[in-house]
Amino acid sequence: MRIMLRFKIPVERGNQAAKDGTLGSTIDALLAARQPEAAYFHTVDGERGGTMVFEVADVAELVQVAESMFANLDAALTIEPVLTIDDLRRGLAALPD
C-alpha cells in the first residue's frame, strides 16, 4: 500500500533537535528504512515539516514510523493511503456500470 506521511515539528523541539543532531538522524533513519519514492521538506503552518510517499506491505509498519517521529521530534503526523493515476484508473474501471 502506498502511504503519504505528512509531518510537522514544533519550533522549539525542532530547534533543539537540529542542535543535538536528533533531527537529521531521525529523518535519515526514516529515509533509509522506508526508501520513499518522494520526500519533500517544507514549512507547515510556519513550523518545520515534510511530506514523504512510500510503500508498506503491512499497515503495522506504520507504528515504527510514527513512534520514531513522535518520540524523537514531538511531530504531529498525518498518514493516509494515496493512489497513482494508474491506481485510480484501475479502480474506476472496476466500478459497476
ABEGO torsion letter per residue (X at the ends): XBBBBBBBBBAAAAAAAAAAGAAAAAAAAAAAAAGBABBBBBBBGGBBBBBBBBBBABAAAAAAAAAAAAAAAGBBBBBBBBBBAAAAAAAAAABBX
